[in-house]
Amino acid sequence: MCERIPSSERGIGFRAWEAVELAASAVPAVQVQQVMMPLGGLVDRPNALAWAREAAARGAVALGGAPWLADDPSRATREAAEVAAELGIGLDLHVDETDDPSVSTLTDLAEAANDAHLSGRAVAAHCCSMASRPIAVARREAEALAEAGVAVVVCPVSSLSLQGRRTGLRGLAPVRLLREASVAVGIGLDNIRDGVVGLGTADLLRAAWLPGSGRRWSGTTVSSAGSRRA
């Protein structure tokens, strides 16, 4: 599965969305599923709800976003889940993409997914700050995600590139701990040859090698599940 996350916030409407559809039509063997992603949260963007409805009408498989960046992350997370449920699509959020342990919205996400009946249809990408918290706290968060049916997609290439500049931590979610709690875990690619990751390929096995090779220092192990984000 190939997933593209366009943004509708820069005055270009759905032109990027349509460009992806056009490109995908030339490669019928590749399945492209698109997600509408407002930066921050719906509550901080006056047109975002209308964009979400149009994206769903265009075939979006999930509602995206980065509610941890919103003015009120808890409210933004809950609203995203409620809107996704109303539209009948999944939820695919960038979550706690920082090594700051005080940034924590995983419990909010688990509760919101539970309340919106999104079990099996909600994904939390990155979850970097989880690795900065005490293991007992992280384990409780993992158990809450598992109970709510929220999967986690780790993006090791972008996370290792972006995280650790402030604390020196490597910024990868604790994959082994998540799997021990029965959370579905996948490997993703959030950046390929862009301003964040100047070099890279779309090879998911190569991306999975990064946390796998570092399991001794990070306590991580790798799921065979896969996802590509671009």
Sequence and secondary structure as in RCSB ss.txt:
>XXXX:A:sequence
MCERIPSSERGIGFRAWEAVELAASAVPAVQVQQVMMPLGGLVDRPNALAWAREAAARGAVALGGAPWLADDPSR
ATREAAEVAAELGIGLDLHVDETDDPSVSTLTDLAEAANDAHLSGRAVAAHCCSMASRPIAVARREAEALAEAGV
AVVVCPVSSLSLQGRRTGLRGLAPVRLLREASVAVGIGLDNIRDGVVGLGTADLLRAAWLPGSGRRWSGTTVSSA
GSRRA
>XXXX:A:secstr
 EEE     SS TTHHHHHHHHHHHT TTS EEEEE  SS GGG TTHHHHHHHHHHTT SEEEE GGGSSSHHH
HHHHHHHHHHHHT EEEEEE  SS TT   HHHHHHHHHHTT TTSEEEEE GGGGGS HHHHHHHHHHHHHHTE
EEEE HHHHHHHTTTTT       HHHHHHTT  EEE    SSSSS SS  S HHHHHHHHHHTHHHH     SE
E EE 
